[in-house]
Amino acid sequence: MASSQVVKVLIVDDDNFTRRIYKTMLFRFCFEITEVEDGKNAIQQFVDGNEYDLVLMDKHMPNMDGVEATRTLRGMGIPVKIVAITDDASSKDTFMDAGANKFLLKPLTFSMLTDILKSFNFLN
Amino acid sequence: MNIQDLQNLQLIQIASERIRNVERPRSVSSVSPFINNNSTILSSCGVLCLNPTQESINQEGNTQREKAMDVNMLQRTYSDLLTSLFREGILNQQFTELQQLQDENNPGFVYEVVSLFFEDAGRLINELISNFNQQAVDYKKIDAYVHQLKGSSASIGAEKIRSVCQTFREYYDKNDIQGCYNCIQPLNQEFVTFKSKLEALFTLEQQIVAAGGSIPMMRH
């Protein structure tokens, strides 16, 4: 886990509407939330020394898509839990091969999110 | 709008008028639960005559009862409208998910995200229409817009809009340009319908709250 006790989540999605919904869901758990619009900015967060417990990664984004961002993070040795969330069902294998921990189809529901958080033991 | 929509709007207007102009009873001719032991009875005519304090208490009671009836009517209209939106396939379960995210920490959450959707979707659809009217149509850009619109409509539970976007993408994948073009007008129409109905729903919510009521929670 990241150094503080609070779970730190990075939302990576180019749609501000989607980010707003994810943030509202995650606020329920009093998590610390950061959001970025594409894979390139997601990588930069880690390059800048930020630590996260969980990344919610979209697939289709400008500059760098979610698969490439996932692959890059794993290549950097970043062990953060990465959950791919996309409406592109055909990208599951690609995401998992790139190093994602879980793959979910949009739209994300609160119960889907809760199940994921429980599976990672983020709900104590 | 269809006949049901017009009836719903008429109900909203009637309810609004009644809230604004609460009628006071012209006379008190029946026993009120608020009568206390100080009332005076004229037994010869059987009419209950009350001192001015009792009469104003009864009028207050009738006003409160009338307000409660107005709130009930607004709540019923709200429930009927919301049910019809699900029945007609305009909304799906994802909208209920959003409603459940609204709480005392996020009191205006649904209104906020729906308003954001109106703004984003309106802009995207304008871009789509504008791009299709260009001499050289950039289909890759159009596909990107539709992809974005599909995602946001799915997130909010705008089922019909999502469905038209899905149809567009199927035509796009088959390189069926005419099919893509034929989706634009229905997409715009579904957006207009969605916007007007959700705006009516939010208007009812505001009126219910203004009348001192609570928004009915419904399961779909």
HADDOCK unambig.tbl for C-alpha pairs under 7 A between the chains (distance, minus, plus):
assign (segid A and resid 17 and name CA) (segid B and resid 113 and name CA) 6.95 0.50 0.50
assign (segid A and resid 17 and name CA) (segid B and resid 116 and name CA) 6.88 0.50 0.50
assign (segid A and resid 17 and name CA) (segid B and resid 152 and name CA) 6.64 0.50 0.50
assign (segid A and resid 18 and name CA) (segid B and resid 152 and name CA) 6.70 0.50 0.50
assign (segid A and resid 18 and name CA) (segid B and resid 155 and name CA) 6.81 0.50 0.50
assign (segid A and resid 25 and name CA) (segid B and resid 101 and name CA) 6.84 0.50 0.50
assign (segid A and resid 107 and name CA) (segid B and resid 154 and name CA) 6.01 0.50 0.50
assign (segid A and resid 107 and name CA) (segid B and resid 155 and name CA) 5.17 0.50 0.50
assign (segid A and resid 109 and name CA) (segid B and resid 97 and name CA) 6.66 0.50 0.50
